[in-house]
Every structure is written in C-alpha cells, then in structure tokens.
Amino acid sequence: MVVLRCCWGPTDFQLMLDQQNDDTILKELNGTYQINTLGYDDVSSYNLNITFDDNTKKVSGFSGCNQFFGSYSIKENALTFGALGSTKMMCQDEKDEIETKLLKAFKKANLILFSEGGFSLYNKKKLLLSSIKENTNQSVSFEYTAQSRGPYKCIIINKKTISIVSKREGKPNTKTCSEADWNNLMKVLKTIDVENIPSLKAPSEDRFFDGAAIGNLKITYNGTVYESQSFDHGNPPKEIATLVKEILSISENIE
C-alpha cells in the first residue's frame, strides 16, 4: 500500500501578503533601510542601503560600489522607481556583480510588501530583495587626530557637537553639529566596513621621517571602538579617505 501525503503550506509571498492586513505594521517609506537579501541570497556584508524621502519622493543609497540616486512613486502596494543615476567608481568584480543585481532589482520591482521594521520588493510573486529599517538610535562618534613634533589637531564629532583642539592641552572650540553635516558623515560611514578599520594599511610612510603629521581615525559605534593604525596626515588608506576628508571639511567651518 502506497500512502501519498501532501505537505503544501503557504509560500513566503503569501505570508508577506497576509501581513498587509496587520494594522500594527507601518506601511510607509521614509528613512534609511539596510538591504539584507537579494532574492534569497544574504548580502548584508556588502552594507547595501536605500533611503526614501517621503516629502520629495527622492531615493538614494549605496549599491555595493557606488552611490545611487533618483526618484520613486508609490500607491498602496505598487512601487516604481524612476531612472536611477549613480557615481562612477570602479570596484572589484564581486562588488560590481552585486551592484548590477541590485539595480536590476530596482528596475524590475512593481510590488512592495511591508513587514515589521522593513519591506520586501517583488516582481509579481518573485522576491527581488528584502530590507530592514536602520536603527536611528545608533550611537556614533568620530575622532580624528593629526600630530607631529609641533602642530597638533584633534577633531571630535558626534550627532550634537563638533569639537576641535588645535594645540596640546588646549581648550576645545565647539559648535553644534548641523543635521546636514551629520547626515553627510553617516552617508559616508555606510560605505565603510568599520570592523576592518584596525587592519587597514597606510599607503605611505612619510610620517616616520617627519615628512608628514601622524594621522589617526577612531570611530566609536554603539559602544565599540574601531581605531585605525597610524597613517600620513593627508594620505589616509583609501577605504577611509572620503570619511577623513569629510571630517576635515566640517572642522574647517569652525576654525
């Protein structure tokens, strides 16, 4: 005797569809979301993200290699993206492949289903990507120092203040950190693997011969400190060069 048994259950798509009737789930797009999967592949290590501005219907984010930007429209669960532009940085093949896959997902997307803390994009019933909203209560601060036998500078920036000490044991010059400056720093931070900062190698060694001040970057992220090795001020490792440039640019406005 042969017994046939059916074990069909609801698909992931059906489960997500059912959640749309849950009034406790927020069904709106605004703020920054971390993209965790492309299809069912985990891509959380690539720090992909997307930011929606509900007021302007503008969208931007990091696609694995470059920053992208454009527009979107949404009506109930129908979502479409306008033509997306991007920066033109060259990256490793693996990151290029992830970026191409992500941008294709945006182009194919025609349905958004919301979940607790995030959303998923579909083409009809096919999952394109899933995401979760970024924690806006993250505790982050930046500290950059540049010092030699004589000159000295220490810049400390958090969400509330920018503080600069221009000589050893000197008093800090402090002002309020603007929302625009902070958002720029956080946007750059999203492109960096903070856990990798301590292992970054300096591209030059002029500091060992008094040819450059000694630079150092320290990021405190949710209570954990990630500190770089020393490098030549003015020539940091390429992975953190944009962040260091942004920190120095912000500090110039209060000196």
N, C-alpha and C positions, 0 to 999 in steps of 0.2 A: 504494500500500500504506500502510495506516494502522497505526502501532505504538502501542499503549496501554501505558503504563508505570506501575506502582504504586510510590509512594514513601512509603507509610504507615510510620510508626515509632512507638515508644512515646510516649504522652502524658506531660505533666508529672506528672499524677497517678500514672501507672503507675511512672514513675521514682522518685517520692517513696515509693510503696508498696514498691518493691523495697529501698529504703534501710532499711526497718524490720527487715530481716534482717541488717543490718550491726551486729555486736557492738561496734564501736568508737564508734558513735553513742550518746550519752547519752539515754536515753528517760525523762526525768523532768522535772517542772516545779518549779522553785524559783528565786527571784530575779527580777530585772527584765529585760524584753525590750523592745527597740525595734521598733515595728511599721513595716515598710518599705513594704508594699503593701496596698492594699485591692482585692481582686480582682487584676488585673494593673496597676493604677494606682500609680505611685510616690507615696507620701505621706510620705517621710522628712523633708521640710522642715517638717512640722507637729509634729515631736517627740512623736508618739504613743508611749505606752509602757504596759506592763502588768506588774504584779508579783504573783507567786504565792507564797504561804506554805504550804509543804508540810505543816507541822505543824498549822496551824489550818484549812487549806483555805479561807483567805480570799484574795480577789483585790482589787487596787486599781490605779489608774493615771490617766493623763491622756489625755483623748479629743479633744483639739484645742481645747476651750474650757473644759471643766470637769474636775474630779477625779471619778472614779467609784469605787465600792467595792461589795463583795458577797461571794458565795461561789461555789465551783465543786466539781465532783466529777469524778473521772477513774478509769476502769478500763480498763487496757490502752490501746487507741486510741480509746475512747469518752469524749468530754469534753462536759460540760454546765455551763452557768452558772446559778446561782440568780438571783432578781430583783436587778438592779443599781440602787443609788441613786447620786445624784450631787449636786454643788453646783449652784447655780442662776445662775451668772454669764451675762450677756448678751454675745455676741460678734458679730463680723462674719458676714455671711451665708455666706461661703465656709467659715469655721471651723465654723459651725453645721451646714452640709451634711456636712462630713467627720465631725463628731461623730455625727450621726444615722446615717450609713452604717456607722460603726464599731460603734455599739451594736446596730444591726440584725444585723451580722455575728456578734456575740457570741450574740445570741438564736437565730440560725439554726444555729450551729455544733453539729455532732454527731460530728465526727471530727477527731482531731489526728494529724498525721504529723510525726515528728521528722527534723531534718536536722542536719548538723554545725554546732553552735553556735546552733541555733534550732528553730523549728517552724512549721508551716502549719496553718490551720484550714480545714475543708471542710464543706459540706453535701452529703452523699453524695460525688459526684465533682467538685463545683463548688468552685473555690478561693474562699475568703472573704477571707483575709489571710495574710501571711507575716511572720515576725519573726526577729530575731537577738538573742542574749543580750548584755546590756550588759557591757562590759569593766569588771570590778570593780577593775582595777588603774589606773584613771584617776587622774591626779594633779591635784587641785583644791585651791585655797586662795582665801580671801576676805579682802579688806582694805577696811575702811570707816573713813573719817576725817570728823570734823566739827570745824571750827576757825573761830575769829573772832579779834578783837583780843586777847581774853583767854583764854576757855575753849578747851580742846583735848582731843580724844579720838581714839585710833587703835585699832581693833579688828582683830586678825588671827586668822583661824580656819582650821585645816586639820584633817585627819582625826584627828590626835593631840592637838592642843592649842588652847586659846583664850587669846589674849594681849591685854591691854589696857594702853595707856599713856595716863594721864589728864592729863599735862602735858608740855609740850615738853621734850625731852631727859630725861624722867623714866624710871624703871626700869619695865619691864613687870610686870604682875601676871598670872601664868599658872596655868592649871589644865588638867587633862585634859579633852578634848572627849568627852562621853559618846556612845555609839552612837546613842541616841535623838535627841540634838541634831543629830548629823551626818546621820542619815537624814532628819530634817525639812528640813535645808538642801538636801540632794540632791534631795528630792522637789520642792521649790520650784524649784530650778535647772532641772529637766527641763521646766518650763513656759516657760523663757526662751530666746530666741534670743541666745546670748552674742555672736555676731558683730555683732549690731545695737546692742549696748550703747553703743559710742562715738558713735553718731549720735542717741541719744535726746535730746529737748529737755526742758529743765526747765520745769515748769508755772507757776513763779512766779519773781520776781526780787528778793525782799526782801533777799537777801544783798548786793546791790550798794549798799544803803543802811543797812547794819548792822542790818537788821531780822531777820536770821536768820544762823546759822552757815553756813559753806560746807561742803556735803556732797559726798563723792566715793566712788564704789564702784569697786573694782578686783578682777577675777576672773582668776586665773591657771589656765588649763585646758590640761593636757598641754603645758606649756612656753610657751604663747601667752598674752600679757596682753591682757585686754579691759578698758579703763578708760573710765568714764563722763565726760561733761562735768560741770562743777560744777553743783550744784543746791542749793536751800534745804534745810538740815537740817530734817527733819520733814515735808517735802513733795517727795519724790523723784518722778521720772517714774513713771507708773502701771505701766509694764511691769516695773519692778524694785521697786515699793513693798512687795510681800509679802516679798521676799527681804531688803530692808533692815530691815523690821520684825522678821523672824526673827533676823537678826544682832544687832540691838539687844536683843531679848528674851533671847537667850542670854547676852549680855555682862552684863546686869543681875544675873545669878546669881553673879557673882564680884566685883562691886564692893563 
